[in-house]
């Protein structure tokens, strides 16, 4: 009889241990739930406080110089050379690195940046096309026909400066000495020599230059 009860006693003992373990797990879980309810986890970041745009870094930025404007018209600036039928507006032509950009000059006369101007003693450099891209006549087409003593008038608003031609010549396209500063009031007209056009090279071999000195109004 005693032997038949021993297995039964072991089963009962194991069952009790198992029940105690289950009860302990349940009590522990309940304790954690209560603690969580009493002490909730910290809230996440406030969405309204998050900037919608990141702050810009305070790095030093070197600005790129804006390109100079081209062909800016002077107020009522005009050149008149009646013996060759010139009466045209003057616009400013700026350097494009090594030379002057006359690509947008059109039928205007261009004042070459860096040369003299009204109110300054020096050499005023003015350029014009001899021929347009479409083959039409350029504003300076006939300056090679000017002669010594021909009048030229440079106007700025109501101010006028009068000149007389002293020289008409042809120079190499690379000769910039014609635009050198002068000690007197001088005006220099420049264009390409239509007779020196090289079709194969698509370039002009010479420049036509007209030099005039300022004279007092009579």
Protein Blocks (a to p, Z undefined) as FASTA:
>chain_A
ZZmmmmmmmmmmmmmmmmmmmmmmmmmmmmmmmmmmmmccdddddfklpcfbdcddfbdc
ddddddddehiacehiacddfknopacdddddddehjaccfklnmmadcddehiacehia
cdddddddfbdfkopacfklmmmmpcehiacdddehjbccddddfbdcdddfklmklmgc
cfbdcdddddddfklccfklopafbdcdddddddddZZ
